[in-house]
Amino acid sequence: MSKLRDLLKSSKLFGGRTLKTGVSVFLTALICGFFNLPVVFAVITAIVTIEHTAADSIKKAAVRFPASAIGALLATTCYAVFGKSAVTFALAAMLTIAICHKLKLDDGILVATITATAMIPDFQDQYVLSFLSRLGTTSIGIVVSTVVNYFLLPPNYSPRIFQSINDLYQHAAQLLERIIREDGGAPNEKSRKIGRSYRQLTGHLEKTYQLSQYQRDEWKYHRHTKEEMLSFQFAQRKLGALQQIVYHLGNLQYVQAKVSEFEQRESQLIKEVTFSYVDILKDPLHYMNEEHFNKVKRLDRLFWQWKEEHVEQDHRYRQHLPPQTILIYELLSFHDVLEELAQMCKAQKQIVDRCYIRE
């Protein structure tokens, strides 16, 4: 069984979810054929009820069954009143959606609506028998897809999470360099590119968090090793650090200051610190050498110097920080996150070597 699982997982043509859909359809059709039941409704249900995790399948199956019963009952009622007409299809669909939503059965709306509309063309004279037959075939599809999703090819999202985290840090490094760099073309065009890149980064981060949630849900029903759990927990900590980095990148892109507005030695220091950040972000271990710390110390002194020499006093505010000071402050805050990240990776070097360093 394990060899078959490895063979299926190594297939480049079919993904795990596609294979499980095929197996669900096959078993559903086989069962319906054995009991001489209509196959179409059951197969359609099996196709649309394969979920990302076993947890989702089990949770949503409990919603889809009563929703399907409502859809079948409404279709039977509408057919009894209006016959096989366009009004019957429309009313069955609309009422199914409205009632399921009212009863908070939203996860079952799709299956219920398909059940309601698909059963109308083949109604028999005996309405009760038609109702029970369609509800039974739909239930077979739900049960089979849930069982298959639970036992066959349990998904492991951890490798995708680790790869995604590596990609996110690479993306963050490129975005930081683009924000500080001043050769990105016209200011408006550069701002649009930075904004687009930032939205892509935040979207990618949200998807990675979603994968993490899938993995948590999956482990509720399948065994996992202590090593897998420690690696996953470390990944969550890396994502937490990345969330803070994204926050500072968001602030940096709106700072109304250019590196060229500083004196030459100051702008050179800011560029050196930025390039050092970029290298640290790209390194899976996020290693910091002594030279980097010396640059940050110089940047820290520059911050206090700017704060003392360039703070403006006016009648509206007791104290006003110029954009240049805010730029330096955000870079220093950026370093605090990176330093914590470096210490975290140093303490978990074995996990980093195993999960994040690709040969």
Disulfide bonds with the S-S distance in Angstrom:
none
